[in-house]
Amino acid sequence: MRLASWNWGGRDYVGTISPDGREAAPLAVSEPVALLGVLPLVQAAARGEALPQASGARLPVDAITLRSPLPRPLRSLFCVGRNYHAHAAELSGSVFRAERSEADQWPIVFGKLAECVIGPHDAVKLPASSASTQIDYESELAVVIGRGGRDIPASRAMDHVFGYTIVNDVTARDVQMRHQQWDLGKSFDTFCPMGPWIATADELDGRATRVRGWVNGELRQDGQTRDMIFDIPTLIETCSRGITLHPGDVIATGTPAGVGMGLKPPRWLRAGDVVRIEIDGIGAIENRIEAS
């Protein structure tokens, strides 16, 4: 099942998307609930409740404006750094070379503010040049937690997955490096396009799918999630160690090789660029980069 949030005719809706991705069917929820996107449905499922009934006519997806499926996540996203073997290798000669090696025991985990989430086709706004001049893209599979818990063992972690979505972990590299801690460089306004919907865990296995990213039609990133250094169960186990995960929490699992920083010379995003990210079994998001 694919669950989405959208606006049509000046009103917000939440509902299902057809298997071919062409039609949206609204569910019977009030508009205040629909404003929260798919989050109330994830929380209801965790309580053992069924989805609301369908209500209203199906609409072509081309006729609606898709919002992020989680317009305002519960809290900051859990994000994982340097989690693909090839991506770790491409940054091994950068300023990050001293931070870790692939032999390290633990994933790098940082936060990305929930307030920077935007829709799957919304514009990413470049900050003023006084704030950053090195804006980069990161194509990522994101895990949406369905059943909460603390100290979740990897052996049972997949039972806690509600589904998957796509995020672009847009990053101000100069800010990321300047402050050493990554949160500021990851959390500028509009720096987390998300969508186009949430594909539930019965739709795909996030441990075995393909992540691709294009800039202006040029394929830059192409990775398999099986090439992660730390797999999804390990990430859930790590993030829940001593911290209670809640239904609707999001874990962005890291990006494959091919980021702008890893190119020689680096190629930063500029106004007018278009970034497209596609993940097999989910769909695609596409965002234009615009000046503030």
N, C-alpha and C positions, 0 to 999 in steps of 0.2 A: 504494500500500500504506500501511496505517496500523499503526504499531508502538507498543505500549503496555506499561506495567508496572502490575501490580495485585496485590492481596492477596485471597485467598479461602481460607476455612477455616483461617486462621492461617498460611498459607504464601504466599510471594511468587512471582509468575510474571512472565514476559515472553512476548509473543506478538503476534498480529495481530488487528486489528479488522475486522469485515466492512464492505463499502462503505456499508451503511446505518447503521453505527454501533451495531448492536444486539447483535452477538455477538462474544465474545472467544475466540480459539483459542490455547491455550498452545503454545509451542515447546519442544523437547527441550533444555533447558539446566538445569544444576544450580542448586540454590537459592542458593548463594553467588554465582553469576553473575547470577541473577535479581535479587538484592539491588541490583545496579548498574544495573538498568533496561535501557534500550535501548542504553546506551553500548557494551557489548561487541559488539553487533550492528553498530553504526556502525564500530567499529574493525575488525571482521572484514571488512566490506564494503570498507574501504579497502585491505585486504590481498588483495582479490579472492576472498574466500571466500563461499560460498553461505550463505543462512540455514539454521539448524538445521531439522530436520524437525518437522512438527506432532506433538504428543504429548498425548493426553488429550482429554477431551470438551470440546466447545464450551460456553460458558457465556453466559447473558444478561448484557449489560453492566450491567443494573440489579441483578444479583445480586453483583457484585464491587465492591471498593473500589479505584478507580483511584488509582495513585500518580503522582507526576511521572514522565514518561518518562525523565528524567535526574535521579534523586533526589539525586545529588551530582555536579554537573558537574565536569569536569577541573580547572577553576580559575574565577576570577571571570568573570562574564559581561562581554562587551564590550557597552556600552550607548550609544545615540546620543541626544543631547538636541536638542530643538527641530528636528525633521526633517520636519515638515509645514508647508506655507506658512501655513495657517490657524492652526495652533498657535503658530507663531512670532509671528503677528500678535496673537493674544489675549494673549500675555505681553509685548508690546512696551511696555505701560504699567506693567509691574511692575518689581520690583527687578532683573530680568534684562535690562532694556532696553539697558544699556550693554555687555552682554557680546558681542553679535554682531549683525550684520544679515544678511539673506538674501543679500546680495552677497558675504559672506565666502567665502573659497576652500575652507575645510576644515570637515568635520563636527566637532561637539563629541562626544568619546568619553570615557566614564568607566567605572569598574568597579563591579560589584555583586557582593558576596561570594556564592560558591557555597553557603555554609551557610544562606542565607536562603531557598533554594528549598523550596517545599512542593507538595503535590498539587493537582489541579484543583478539588477540592471541600473542601479543608482550611480551617480557620478562620485568618484573619489576626488576630493578636493586637495590640491597641493597646498601645503602650508606656505607662509611667507618665507622668502629666502633667508631671512634673519633667523628662522627657526630650523630649517633644514634644506639642503640642496641635493640630498642623496636618497631619493625615494625608490624603493625596491618592491617587488612583488614576490609572493610565496604561495604557490598552489598547494592546497591542503585538504585532505579528508578530515572531517570533524565527526567525532562520536558524540551522540546525544544519549545521556544516561536516562534509563527508564525506571529502574528500580534502585532506590537509594541504598546506602550502606556505608559502613566504615570498616577498615581493615579487610577489604575484599580480597580473597586469594585469587591469584591468576587462574587457577583451575576452575573457578566459578565466575570469572569476570564477565564472560560473554552473556551470561544470564541477566546481567544488569544493563545491557545495551538495548535502548529503544530503537535506535536507527542511526542514520548517517546523513550528513549534509556536506556542502562545500563551503570553504572559506578561503578568502585571499588575505593572508596575514601580511598586509601592507606594512612596510617598515621604513622608518627614517634611519638609515645606516649610521650616519654621522652622529645622531643623537644616541643611538644604541651603543656605539663605541665610547662616546664621551662620558656617559654616566655609568658604564660597566654593568649595572643592573639594566635589564632590557625593557622594563615596563613603559617608560616614557616614550622610547622610540617606536614602540609597537601600538601606542594608544591614542595617536592624534585623531581628531574628529574625522569620521568617514573611513577609517583605516581597517574596517573589517566587513567587506562585502560578504554576504551569506545567502545561500539558497541553492537552487531555486525552490526547493522544498525539502522535507525530510523523507527519505526512503526508509521504511521500517526494516528491521533486521531480517525479516523473512524475504526481503527483496534482493539482498546481496550479502556477501561475506566481506566485510571491510578488510579482512586479513589477506584477501586475494582479489584485488581489483587494480585498475590502472588509473593513474593521475597524470593529466597532461595540461600544459599551460602555453598559451600563445601571446605574443605581443605584436600588435599590428599584423596579424596573420602569420607571423613567423613562429614556428614551434620552438619553444625554448626549454620546456620541461617535459619529460616523459619517463615516468617511473612506475614501478610495481610496488604495491604496499607490502608484498612479501619480502622486499629488500629493506624494510625498516630495521634499524639496529635494535630497537626495543619495540616489540609487537604490542598490539592493542591490549591483550590481557595484562601484560606487564605494566603498561601505562595506567590502566585502571587500578591495578594493585598499588602502584606507586602513589597516585594522586589520592587514594583513599586511606593511605597509611596514617592513622591518627586524625584524619579529616573526614567528616561525614559528607559523602556525595548525595545530592538530592536529585529527584526526577527533574529533568530539564537542564542539568549541568552539561557543559560542552567541553570536550577535550579535543583540541586541534593537534593532530598527530605528527606534524612536521612536514617539510617540503622536500621534493626530489631535487637533484642537481639541475642547474641551469638558471639560477637566480642572476639578476643583473650584476650583483657584486662579484660573482664568480667568473664573469666574462673578462677577457683581456683585450682592451681595457674595459673597466666596468661600464655598464650602460644603464643609466638611471632613467626613471620614468619622467616624461615631459608632458605638458599640456597637449591634448589631442591624441595621445596614445590610447589604445584600446587593449585591455587585458581580458582574455577569455580563458576560463578554466573548465575542464570537462573531466568527470570521473565516471567510469563505466558503472552502470547500474543505478546512477543517480540522475545525471543530466549535466547542464552547463550553466555557468554564470558569465556575464560579460559586462565590464564596466569601463566607461570612458574616464580618462584622467583630465581634470579641469583645473584651471587656476582658481584660487580662492576669490 
